[in-house]
């Protein structure tokens, strides 16, 4: 069984740090480094990588928190609204981060007259690597785990973090680990495509990465113990993931359909 973690550690002359925050920063920096490398391969101005990072990361974090608050307000924050911005305790939604980051990137690209689709391709290569690293923060915060299981790699969770439905049980699916491994598989697959020099249309890599990641996320969300529920018991992340898969694959297919509705130039 995977043991319960320590969520904090002490750095001399600095104070107490939370692993969730550290892994988020490491994931962002690792993803950004890969995205900058890919930007250079696509003939983009690497000097724009830092301004884009400064714009998109805060927007992504803000979007992730707002998305989570909108759907979890009644359940978690209505009685204690002062907890709403304690983001270091966790409570962010990846789909909200994608929406916020994408909006910020699109606005910056429009105002700076950058090639949005190519920058999306650059960012998309680093995205799954960043997710694969940052998801380990959920382990240290003891959140986003799955339903009970007796598998040898079951995750031990302290009683205070267990859902009421599973209060008397211990040993849960480590969904943070599943998602981390899947994200790394997507990253390695995308990297292999890039290194083989396959000819892609602008935006194809971004669509492919998002669709591939969402396939795994759809299954992982189906065994989450604490999903965001909307409507008649529907899991929000499963709905969004399915929409991304269908939409992403649909656009990729239309681009290659004889007499297709629109045309996008190939990447350099």
Number of C-alpha atoms within 10 A of each C-alpha: 14 15 13 14 14 12 17 15 11 10 9 7 6 7 8 11 14 17 22 23 20 13 21 19 16 14 24 19 16 18 23 25 17 19 24 24 17 23 23 14 13 17 11 18 12 16 11 15 21 13 12 18 20 10 16 23 21 15 22 25 20 20 24 23 23 21 21 20 20 9 15 17 16 12 10 14 13 13 10 10 11 9 12 17 14 10 15 13 16 17 22 20 20 19 18 20 24 20 17 23 24 20 16 20 25 18 16 17 17 12 9 10 9 17 13 18 19 23 26 21 25 27 27 26 29 26 27 28 26 26 25 24 23 24 24 21 22 23 25 18 23 24 21 20 29 23 20 19 15 12 11 9 14 21 26 21 22 13 13 9 12 20 13 10 9 14 12 9 16 18 22 25 24 28 26 24 18 18 23 20 19 23 26 19 17 24 24 15 15 21 15 12 14 16 9 9 9 10 12 15 19 22 21 23 24 22 21 20 23 22 22 24 23 24 17 17 21 18 14 21 23 14 17 21 20 15 19 18 14 13 7 6 9 12 18 17 22 21 13 15 23 17 14 19 20 15 15 20 18 12 15 17 12 14 17 13 11 8 9 10 9 10 12 12 9 11 17 12
